Structures are given as structure tokens and as C-alpha cells.
Amino acid sequence: MSATAERAGFRPALTEPFEIGGVPIANRVLLAPLAGIGNWFVRLQAKRHGAGLAVSEMVSSFALHYRNERTLRELMRIHPDEHPVSMQLFGHDPEVMRSGAEVAARAGADLIDINMGCPVPKVRKTGAGAQLLRDPDLALALARGAAEGSGLPVTVKLRSGIEAGDRSGFELAIRLVEEAGVAAIAFHPRAATKGHKGKPDYELTRELVERVEVPVIVSGGLSSATAARRAYEQSGADAVMVARGSLGNPWVFEELTGRRHEPPSRKEIVVEWLWVMDRAEEHLGSERAQRYLRKFHPWYVERLRAPKDVADELQRSADLPRARELAAGLVTPDSPPETPLLAGQPPSL
């Protein structure tokens, strides 16, 4: 379906493909960048379950520019089955952004995304994230630098403004398309100071869709498949970007792409949880993975309605073998968990 037809009111299904800067995307359901979470195996998990595109957790352009070894080894790792993949960078220096984007492109990124929406004070005080809404000329220079350094299509994720009623992000989005040539806008229509609270302004997103000639991807408030579908219809956006709604729930991508019509079984949940544990160990080694997984365990524990003592042990003392044992024990006795899977292998359901 052409962009003209879409703008004329003919809405494509979420399962239909589209393009970002000439890069084909299989469907209109995307994984949002998840700070401290969106590494290669989290992105791969989303792709396995049907996401058309996954965006990395935000990566410091300075860390890439100065070739920080851990950043290059861990945050720039891309699995072959992830493509297309977008690497999100943040920073406040156009030359450093140019350099960092070049590194990301060499690592195998298909798209570069720039974070202009992070509301966290420690990011904003450096002049990055949502603070860029106060300096649109710098924001434009960053986008141009990323495009020049990488040679790839550049997208930007940003908030509607900093304070309630502020439309600076909306106005910047238009300039980024018209003056810096960005290939798509991921728009979170809530003020940065609101964080994840308050109702997203999907009507403002619709206004942005009518003002720009590139894909607009709606973000914010997409806590479930139902919420994501509602946001897609109300906003008129070209795609949806799921963030917190995917935590411990990769099946949301199957729901949104028509591959699933019922909740996962306990067996499916445990198999997926074991897959995550195996990938974390592969990525970080046993000791670091044990600590890192403490942010993941609660998502699966909640879905399984696990006893409090199990949840407590997972957070306080369980090493990886014990965590696997506890997870396996949450499957019904007549349905033992399957053998843990290889990195790119989907569960046998």
C-alpha cells in the first residue's frame, strides 16, 4: 500500500510490511529500545515471536567514539537472526555522534536511531535525551552527523515535549524530517516530566502523521496487545512500538501479528524463561548473568503466579542452576519443561 493511500485513510493491517529509509520491515509491530535491557537476546526474542524490527537499548555515542571495550563487546553484539536491527545512540556532540554511528554501522546495524526522549535526569543533564528538545539546532546537527557517519537511514525517538502542554518535541520532529532528512519518527506523545504516567496524546500523534511524509511510529501506553491496537487506530500512526508491554511477554508480538489468539501455557512460559537464562549466561557468563537476571525473573514469576518464597529466593540467593530448578518446578507435574534451546531456535510448542 502506498503512503498516499495510507494518508488518504486506508489503514493497513499491523501485519503488512512497510519501509524505513528503504529498509524493508516485515510488519508494523516493533520492539522499543529498553534501557539496560534491550541487548541482542532480548531483541532476538522479540523477533522470534514476530516483531518486524527491534531497537537496541540506548548506547552512548561517546563510548563508541572512544572504543570502550565492554560497550563494543556487549552492546554492539548483533545476532545474525536479528536483522533488520536498529541501534539507538544518545549523546550531545555531533562529531562524536558521527563517529559513534560509524562504529554502529560497522557492527552490522541496519538503522541508526537517536534518543531524544529519555527523561532520566542524569541523561538530560548532559544535554542528551529529552533535553535536546530545548536545543533543536543541536538535535538537527546530531541527526545529520549520524547519517553522515553511518551511511544508514536515521530515525529519532522523542517525546512530545518536556512539560505538560509543551509541543517542542512535535515541532522538532517536523524539522528533523524536513531539515535533517530523518527516515522515521518514533513519537511518545507524553511530556518527559510525566514519565510513563498520564494518558498519551494520540491525537497529537495523528497531527504529526499529517505533517510529515515519513513513517510515524507511536510509542507510550502500549501495555497490552489491546492497548497497542487502540493506539494504532487512534493515532493514525504507521506502526506501533511496544516497550513495557513486552517485558516477560514476547507473546504480545504474536498476538499483534495474528499468530496467537490465546495466552501462553505454563509450559511455554517456563521454556521461554529457561531460554532467557541460557542466553544471559552465554552473553555475560554465569556470575554476571545471575545478577543481571534479577530484573528478568519477576516478569516470569508474575505470569506464573509463583509462590512468594520462590520469588524471594530468585532475587536473594539463587545461582543459575538453582534458578533453572525453581523455574522448572513451576510447570505442572504432567508437563515437564523441554530441553533449553539454541540461541535462534524457537520453542517447540
LUMMAR-145031 format. One line per 8 residues: number of its first residue (from 1); for each residue x negated, y, z negated of N, C-alpha, C. Coordinates in steps of 0.02 Angstrom, whole numbers. Atoms other than C-alpha are relative to their C-alpha. Layout:
% residues N
NUM = X/Y/Z/X/Y/Z/X/Y/Z | ...
% end
This chain:
% residues 349
1 = -43/-60/0/0/0/0/-44/62/0 | 40/-60/-5/-68/169/48/11/47/-59 | -7/-49/54/-99/309/-76/59/46/14 | -56/-44/-18/27/414/20/66/-32/-19 | -62/35/17/161/282/-2/11/-1/-75 | -5/1/73/123/269/-187/24/67/-25 | -18/-66/24/134/456/-211/72/18/20 | -68/-13/-22/300/454/-117/52/-35/-43
9 = -46/30/47/374/349/-255/6/-75/4 | -2/72/-5/345/169/-201/-54/-29/-45 | 48/22/51/266/91/-354/-24/-71/13 | 26/67/-8/150/-57/-328/6/-39/-66 | 2/42/60/156/-203/-449/-69/2/-30 | 66/2/33/17/-217/-577/-45/-53/30 | 39/54/-30/-38/-373/-484/-31/19/68 | 26/-19/-66/-75/-277/-323/-70/30/-6
17 = 68/-28/2/-256/-232/-281/-1/74/15 | 12/-70/-19/-324/-56/-264/-75/10/4 | 72/-14/-6/-493/28/-240/-19/60/-42 | 30/-58/33/-603/145/-340/-64/16/38 | 59/-19/-38/-726/235/-228/-23/-52/49 | 18/52/-49/-720/94/-102/-14/-68/-31 | 11/64/34/-747/-42/-234/68/-33/-9 | -65/33/7/-603/-168/-222/11/-27/-70
25 = -20/24/66/-514/-206/-385/60/-46/10 | -48/52/-16/-409/-364/-387/71/15/-23 | -66/-19/24/-265/-292/-488/-6/65/-40 | -2/-66/32/-214/-140/-590/1/-4/-76 | 4/11/72/-247/-208/-764/-74/-2/-19 | 71/-9/15/-414/-151/-837/-13/-7/-74 | 23/-1/69/-511/-179/-997/-34/66/-13 | 30/-64/18/-554/-14/-1080/-68/-9/-32
33 = 63/3/38/-727/25/-1150/16/-3/-74 | -12/10/72/-730/-35/-1331/-66/10/-36 | 63/-18/33/-867/48/-1434/-21/-54/-49 | 27/50/45/-976/-80/-1521/27/-70/12 | -33/65/-13/-875/-223/-1445/-9/-23/72 | -6/19/-70/-870/-220/-1255/-63/-22/35 | 60/28/-31/-1025/-322/-1217/19/-48/57 | -12/42/-60/-1044/-445/-1072/51/-55/-12
41 = -46/57/7/-949/-589/-1150/71/23/-16 | -68/-28/10/-802/-480/-1206/29/20/68 | -23/-17/-68/-791/-413/-1029/15/-63/40 | -11/62/-36/-808/-588/-958/64/-34/-24 | -61/29/27/-670/-648/-1074/61/33/33 | -56/-35/-31/-554/-513/-1005/7/-20/74 | -3/20/-70/-600/-559/-826/26/-71/7 | -24/70/-2/-570/-745/-860/75/-3/-7
49 = -72/0/13/-395/-702/-918/38/46/48 | -37/-35/-53/-354/-592/-769/-12/73/10 | 13/-71/-9/-420/-415/-792/-33/13/68 | 29/-16/-64/-459/-335/-625/-67/33/-5 | 63/-36/12/-601/-231/-697/-10/6/-75 | 16/-11/70/-689/-222/-864/-54/53/-5 | 48/-54/10/-784/-70/-927/-40/-15/-63 | 43/14/57/-932/-86/-1044/13/47/-59
57 = 3/-46/56/-946/-14/-1218/-45/59/20 | 39/-58/-21/-1022/160/-1210/-73/-10/-17 | 72/9/6/-1210/160/-1185/-33/69/5 | 35/-65/0/-1325/306/-1223/-42/8/63 | 42/-15/-59/-1397/384/-1066/-72/13/-21 | 68/-11/25/-1546/434/-1172/-36/-66/-12 | 31/66/12/-1577/253/-1223/-22/-31/65 | 19/27/-65/-1579/203/-1040/-58/40/30
65 = 52/-43/-28/-1685/352/-988/-68/-17/-31 | 63/14/34/-1817/309/-1119/-15/-75/-4 | 12/72/-7/-1804/122/-1080/-2/-34/-68 | -4/34/65/-1753/69/-1255/10/-75/13 | 3/71/-17/-1791/-117/-1253/64/-37/-19 | -60/35/23/-1642/-176/-1355/61/20/41 | -55/-23/-42/-1521/-70/-1254/-1/-34/68 | 7/32/-66/-1588/-139/-1091/16/-75/-4
73 = -8/73/6/-1587/-319/-1154/72/-19/-16 | -65/20/24/-1417/-320/-1237/58/37/34 | -57/-38/-26/-1306/-180/-1172/1/2/77 | 1/1/-74/-1363/-192/-990/7/-70/28 | -8/68/-24/-1334/-379/-981/68/-7/35 | -60/9/-40/-1207/-421/-845/3/-73/23 | -9/69/-21/-1140/-596/-814/21/-1/74 | -18/1/-71/-1125/-647/-630/74/-2/14
81 = -71/6/-12/-940/-683/-650/40/62/-20 | -35/-61/22/-900/-508/-715/20/46/58 | -9/-50/-52/-905/-415/-550/70/1/28 | 33/-65/10/-843/-288/-517/1/20/-74 | 6/-22/70/-902/-211/-681/-21/74/0 | 16/-71/8/-913/-30/-738/-39/9/-64 | 40/-14/59/-1047/30/-858/14/72/-22 | -16/-67/25/-995/176/-967/-60/30/-36
89 = 56/-36/30/-1129/303/-1013/27/62/-36 | -16/-64/32/-1124/451/-1131/-64/39/-10 | 57/-43/9/-1238/599/-1155/18/72/16 | -13/-72/-9/-1257/787/-1134/-52/34/44 | 53/-29/-42/-1407/810/-1018/6/-29/71 | -11/24/-68/-1378/799/-829/-59/-40/28 | 58/37/-26/-1557/744/-788/-7/-68/-33 | 2/64/35/-1553/610/-921/56/-45/24
97 = -55/39/-27/-1383/555/-858/-17/-28/69 | 22/23/-66/-1454/544/-683/-45/-61/-6 | 48/54/12/-1595/434/-746/35/-62/-28 | -34/57/30/-1483/326/-854/45/-36/49 | -44/31/-50/-1359/297/-713/-40/-40/51 | 43/38/-46/-1502/242/-601/-19/-67/-31 | 16/63/35/-1552/112/-732/60/-47/1 | -61/41/1/-1372/51/-746/14/-30/69
105 = -11/25/-68/-1359/34/-557/-48/-57/15 | 49/53/-11/-1519/-69/-552/17/-62/-39 | -20/57/40/-1448/-180/-688/58/-39/31 | -52/36/-35/-1305/-225/-572/70/29/-6 | -67/-31/6/-1162/-105/-612/29/13/69 | -36/-17/-62/-1032/-81/-476/28/71/-3 | -26/-67/12/-965/81/-551/-34/29/-61 | 24/-35/60/-1027/211/-674/58/40/-28
113 = -51/-39/34/-905/282/-800/-35/46/-50 | 28/-46/49/-943/435/-906/52/13/-54 | -44/-11/57/-869/452/-1079/5/75/-14 | -14/-70/18/-791/624/-1102/60/3/-46 | -59/2/43/-661/570/-1228/-12/-23/-71 | 12/27/67/-746/497/-1381/11/54/-53 | -15/-50/50/-676/589/-1533/-44/-4/-62 | 40/11/60/-805/525/-1658/-47/59/-11
121 = 41/-60/13/-893/673/-1743/-74/-7/17 | 72/8/-11/-1069/600/-1730/-17/1/75 | 10/-5/-73/-1047/589/-1540/13/72/22 | -17/-68/-20/-962/758/-1522/-53/51/-21 | 48/-50/23/-1094/850/-1624/-63/3/43 | 57/-2/-47/-1225/802/-1493/19/36/65 | -23/-32/-61/-1119/888/-1360/27/-50/50 | -25/52/-45/-1060/722/-1285/72/-17/-18
129 = -68/22/13/-892/633/-1283/50/56/11 | -53/-49/-8/-739/743/-1307/-25/72/-3 | 27/-67/5/-850/893/-1344/-11/31/69 | 11/-25/-68/-880/907/-1157/60/37/27 | -59/-38/-22/-703/972/-1138/-9/74/-13 | 14/-71/15/-771/1134/-1212/-53/29/46 | 52/-23/-46/-908/1144/-1080/9/-33/68 | -16/34/-63/-832/1098/-912/-56/3/52
137 = 54/-3/-48/-981/1158/-811/-53/-54/-13 | 46/54/17/-1094/1038/-906/30/-67/19 | -33/62/-18/-966/900/-881/-6/-14/74 | 7/8/-73/-969/929/-693/-71/-19/19 | 70/15/-15/-1159/926/-692/-17/-72/-19 | 11/69/20/-1159/761/-786/28/-49/52 | -31/44/-50/-1041/682/-660/-41/0/65 | 41/-4/-60/-1145/744/-514/-66/-37/-9
145 = 63/33/13/-1304/682/-595/7/-76/1 | -11/73/1/-1232/508/-624/8/-27/71 | -11/22/-68/-1177/496/-443/-66/1/40 | 63/-6/-36/-1345/556/-376/-50/-53/-23 | 48/48/25/-1445/442/-489/17/-72/16 | -20/69/-9/-1344/284/-463/15/-18/72 | -24/15/-67/-1280/300/-285/65/-39/-1 | -63/37/8/-1120/222/-352/58/47/-11
153 = -58/-41/19/-943/286/-372/-1/13/-75 | -1/-21/70/-925/380/-536/72/14/-20 | -65/-14/30/-770/382/-644/-11/35/-66 | 5/-34/65/-734/482/-802/60/-20/-42 | -54/13/47/-633/434/-954/2/59/-48 | -4/-59/43/-568/583/-1052/68/6/-32 | -62/-15/36/-435/645/-1172/34/60/33 | -37/-56/-28/-300/771/-1130/-25/67/-26
161 = 26/-60/30/-381/898/-1246/-33/-17/-66 | 32/13/65/-467/919/-1413/51/7/-56 | -53/-9/50/-324/989/-1519/68/-10/33 | -68/8/-25/-137/960/-1502/20/62/41 | -21/-55/-43/-67/1066/-1361/-54/25/47 | 57/-20/-41/-238/1087/-1282/-1/-42/64 | 0/35/-64/-242/1043/-1096/-68/4/34 | 66/-8/-30/-429/1066/-1071/-23/-63/37
169 = 19/62/-33/-452/882/-1027/37/-9/66 | -39/2/-61/-313/890/-899/-31/45/53 | 30/-47/-48/-391/1043/-817/-69/-24/23 | 67/25/-19/-565/966/-822/6/-59/48 | -9/57/-45/-501/807/-739/9/23/72 | -11/-25/-67/-442/907/-590/-65/27/30 | 64/-26/-25/-609/996/-575/-50/-56/15 | 46/56/-11/-704/833/-590/13/-33/68
177 = -17/29/-65/-611/766/-439/-17/48/56 | 7/-47/-55/-614/924/-335/-71/26/10 | 66/-32/-5/-788/989/-376/-59/-49/-8 | 55/48/10/-890/837/-429/12/-66/36 | -13/59/-41/-808/705/-321/7/-66/-37 | -7/63/36/-771/578/-457/53/-43/34 | -40/47/-39/-687/422/-389/65/-21/-35 | -61/16/38/-556/397/-527/-4/34/-67
185 = -5/-29/67/-497/469/-691/37/-50/-45 | -34/37/52/-457/364/-844/24/50/-52 | -29/-56/39/-339/476/-942/35/-26/-62 | -31/16/65/-296/458/-1126/38/62/-21 | -37/-62/10/-155/584/-1148/19/13/-73 | -6/-21/70/-182/620/-1333/-61/43/-16 | 56/-43/20/-289/754/-1414/-53/-41/-37 | 55/36/33/-459/698/-1477/10/0/-76
193 = -8/-4/72/-416/758/-1653/55/-47/-25 | -53/46/19/-266/640/-1653/-24/-72/-5 | 25/68/0/-374/486/-1629/49/-45/36 | -49/46/-30/-253/342/-1598/69/10/-29 | -64/-14/30/-109/424/-1689/42/44/46 | -44/-42/-39/42/505/-1613/18/-33/67 | -25/27/-63/137/469/-1453/-39/28/59 | 35/-25/-60/35/479/-1291/48/38/45
201 = -42/-42/-44/100/610/-1169/-5/-28/71 | 3/31/-66/134/502/-1017/26/46/54 | -23/-49/-50/224/646/-931/-58/44/23 | 59/-38/-20/60/742/-933/-42/-42/48 | 36/45/-46/-21/591/-852/32/2/69 | -35/-3/-64/113/595/-717/-16/66/36 | 18/-65/-31/74/779/-688/-70/-4/31 | 68/7/-27/-110/734/-666/0/-42/64
209 = -6/42/-60/-65/596/-542/20/41/60 | -24/-42/-55/24/726/-437/-50/53/22 | 48/-53/-15/-125/844/-442/-64/-25/33 | 63/25/-26/-268/730/-389/12/-55/51 | -7/50/-53/-298/615/-241/-43/-61/-12 | 37/61/17/-396/480/-332/42/-39/-51 | -38/38/49/-332/340/-443/-4/31/-70 | -4/-20/71/-275/391/-617/19/-63/-39
217 = -10/60/41/-287/254/-747/22/22/-69 | -27/-23/63/-180/276/-901/-26/-43/-57 | 27/33/59/-251/234/-1072/36/30/-61 | -28/-26/62/-188/253/-1250/70/-26/-14 | -65/24/20/-45/170/-1342/20/-66/32 | -16/62/-35/-56/8/-1241/-15/-60/-46 | 12/50/52/-44/-107/-1391/26/-69/17 | -29/63/-20/50/-245/-1301/14/2/75
225 = -17/1/-71/99/-302/-1127/62/43/13 | -60/-41/-7/269/-220/-1152/-16/74/1 | 19/-70/4/190/-55/-1201/-39/21/62 | 39/-16/-60/70/-63/-1053/45/8/61 | -47/-7/-56/211/-92/-930/40/65/-5 | -38/-62/10/310/52/-1005/-43/61/18 | 44/-55/-15/160/168/-994/-12/6/75 | 11/0/-73/131/117/-813/58/33/36
233 = -59/-28/-32/308/161/-765/10/74/-18 | -13/-69/22/323/320/-869/-52/49/26 | 55/-46/-19/155/392/-817/-9/7/75 | 12/-2/-71/158/352/-632/-72/-14/18 | 71/12/-11/-25/302/-651/-11/-56/50 | 18/52/-49/-115/190/-527/-20/-65/-33 | 21/60/36/-172/66/-661/5/13/-74 | 0/-6/73/-171/32/-847/-67/-25/-27
241 = 64/18/31/-323/17/-961/15/-19/-73 | -18/27/65/-295/-95/-1113/-62/-1/-45 | 55/-2/48/-404/-69/-1267/17/-43/-60 | -13/37/62/-348/-119/-1442/50/-57/9 | -48/54/-12/-206/-224/-1372/-32/-64/24 | 35/61/-24/-337/-346/-1305/-43/-32/-54 | 45/25/52/-431/-373/-1469/28/-66/-28 | -24/65/20/-416/-558/-1505/61/-23/39
249 = -60/14/-39/-281/-561/-1372/-15/7/75 | 14/-5/-72/-357/-588/-1199/59/-23/42 | -60/23/-36/-190/-668/-1152/43/57/24 | -39/-57/-24/-120/-493/-1131/-13/12/74 | 15/-9/-71/-209/-488/-962/39/-51/42 | -40/50/-35/-120/-649/-912/73/21/2 | -70/-24/1/47/-575/-966/11/53/53 | -9/-57/-44/20/-417/-866/-10/-18/74
257 = 11/20/-69/-36/-510/-710/44/-60/19 | -49/51/-17/106/-636/-716/-23/-72/-6 | 25/68/8/1/-787/-762/26/-34/-63 | -23/28/63/81/-812/-932/67/32/-19 | -65/-25/20/257/-798/-998/19/-22/-71 | -12/21/68/239/-869/-1173/-64/9/-41 | 60/-11/41/120/-842/-1320/-46/-60/2 | 46/56/2/-37/-948/-1333/14/-46/-59
265 = -7/49/54/-30/-1106/-1437/-57/9/-50 | 54/-1/49/-134/-1127/-1594/-64/-30/29 | 57/32/-31/-247/-1242/-1495/-36/48/47 | 30/-48/-46/-276/-1110/-1361/-37/55/-38 | 32/-54/39/-315/-977/-1491/-66/-24/-30 | 62/26/31/-443/-1087/-1580/-53/-14/52 | 49/12/-54/-526/-1141/-1417/-31/66/22 | 26/-65/-21/-543/-959/-1367/-46/29/-54
273 = 41/-25/56/-611/-912/-1539/-68/-35/-1 | 63/38/-2/-742/-1050/-1527/-43/22/59 | 36/-25/-58/-789/-987/-1354/-35/66/-17 | 29/-63/21/-819/-814/-1427/-59/-11/-46 | 56/15/45/-927/-885/-1566/-61/-25/38 | 55/27/-39/-1032/-982/-1441/-35/55/41 | 30/-53/-41/-1057/-831/-1330/-38/50/-43 | 35/-46/45/-1104/-720/-1478/-67/-29/-21
281 = 64/32/18/-1236/-846/-1530/-48/1/58 | 41/-3/-61/-1300/-853/-1352/-29/70/9 | 20/-70/-12/-1308/-664/-1346/-49/26/-53 | 36/-33/55/-1381/-622/-1517/-42/-47/-43 | 31/46/46/-1447/-781/-1596/45/-12/-60 | -47/21/53/-1368/-869/-1745/8/52/-56 | -4/-43/58/-1412/-748/-1884/36/66/15 | -33/-62/-17/-1360/-587/-1797/72/-12/21
289 = -68/16/-21/-1207/-669/-1720/45/-10/-60 | -40/12/61/-1148/-723/-1892/28/66/-28 | -22/-65/25/-1141/-541/-1948/45/36/50 | -37/-35/-52/-1079/-473/-1783/72/-25/6 | -66/30/-9/-932/-593/-1777/50/18/-55 | -47/-19/53/-860/-525/-1939/51/52/23 | -50/-47/-26/-774/-391/-1835/50/-37/46 | -42/39/-45/-701/-526/-1720/47/-48/-38
297 = -38/51/35/-641/-656/-1846/71/23/-20 | -68/-20/22/-494/-553/-1916/52/-1/55 | -49/0/-54/-412/-540/-1745/30/-69/10 | -24/68/-10/-400/-729/-1728/33/-27/-63 | -30/20/63/-364/-758/-1912/72/25/-4 | -67/-30/3/-214/-641/-1899/48/-37/47 | -43/35/-48/-146/-727/-1743/20/-69/-25 | -12/68/25/-160/-896/-1830/34/-1/-69
305 = -28/-6/67/-90/-831/-1995/-38/-45/-49 | 43/42/41/-237/-914/-2082/5/19/-74 | -1/-15/72/-242/-928/-2273/-52/53/-19 | 44/-54/23/-324/-784/-2367/-69/-26/-17 | 66/26/19/-464/-896/-2432/-43/-13/61 | 38/10/-62/-514/-939/-2254/-25/67/27 | 20/-67/-23/-515/-755/-2204/-56/27/-43 | 51/-25/45/-618/-711/-2357/-67/-34/12
313 = 64/35/-11/-748/-846/-2326/-32/20/65 | 27/-21/-65/-768/-795/-2145/-34/68/-5 | 29/-67/7/-805/-617/-2200/-59/2/-48 | 50/-5/54/-915/-655/-2350/-60/-46/8 | 56/47/6/-1019/-811/-2330/-8/-50/56 | 2/54/-50/-980/-923/-2181/-55/11/52 | 46/-3/-56/-1127/-958/-2066/37/-27/61 | -36/19/-60/-1088/-1007/-1887/28/-71/-2
321 = -29/67/5/-1070/-1195/-1916/62/-1/-44 | -57/-2/45/-953/-1160/-2061/58/38/31 | -53/-38/-33/-856/-1030/-1961/35/-44/52 | -30/46/-49/-829/-1158/-1823/43/-52/-35 | -37/50/38/-773/-1285/-1951/66/29/-26 | -61/-31/25/-649/-1163/-2028/50/13/57 | -44/-12/-57/-580/-1116/-1857/33/-65/22 | -27/65/-23/-561/-1298/-1805/54/-26/-48
329 = -48/24/49/-468/-1333/-1966/67/35/4 | -63/-36/-7/-332/-1210/-1915/43/-26/57 | -40/32/-52/-274/-1318/-1770/43/-53/-33 | -43/52/28/-128/-1433/-1806/-35/-68/5 | 36/63/3/-190/-1609/-1851/6/-43/63 | -9/41/-60/-119/-1690/-1694/-26/33/63 | 26/-35/-59/-205/-1565/-1580/-68/29/-15 | 67/-25/17/-393/-1553/-1614/-26/46/53
337 = 28/-46/-50/-491/-1414/-1530/-44/-36/49 | 41/30/-52/-579/-1452/-1369/-73/18/-9 | 72/-15/1/-766/-1452/-1340/-12/72/20 | 15/-68/-21/-835/-1273/-1335/-23/4/72 | 8/-7/-72/-852/-1206/-1160/-63/36/20 | 55/-38/-28/-990/-1141/-1049/23/72/10 | -15/-71/1/-1000/-953/-1029/55/20/48 | -49/-23/-49/-898/-934/-870/59/-47/8
345 = -50/52/-9/-786/-1085/-894/64/16/-38 | -62/-13/36/-602/-1055/-935/21/-60/-41 | -24/56/39/-518/-1160/-1068/44/-46/42 | -45/49/-30/-430/-1319/-1011/62/-3/-44 | -60/-8/42/-254/-1289/-1072/51/-56/10
% end
